[in-house]
Amino acid sequence: MLAKLDSIEALRSWRDVVVDAARLQNGAGGCPLGSLSSELSDDHPWARDALAAGFTAWSDAIRAGLADMVDSGALRPETDATTLSLALLAALQGGLVLAQVQHTTDALEAALDAVIAHVRTHAGQPA
């Protein structure tokens, strides 16, 4: 779904899929990439590099979708797709950690909704 984040509606659909998946597991499991990061990144530089590359690829995919939205006019030209993609990824990861600990998707939903609402404030006129 990350390859098709080219509209606010696509962001909302992606959010719904992520939340539904977490809800089905009652928050258990969190994010495999995030879990590995907390286990390995401090003591294993090779693992940290691989995990960082995974997060970078994820952020790049989100950024590409947001950049497509800028190119189409759905977001204003001055929109910083890089910063917004990092915020969205951070909201996802933090929300998944809290879902895992609290066994509820409330924080995940709140975090993703807040960032998507912020993305929406950058809305432009479609070309």
Order of alpha helices (4+ residues) and beta strands (2+ residues): alpha-alpha-alpha-alpha-alpha
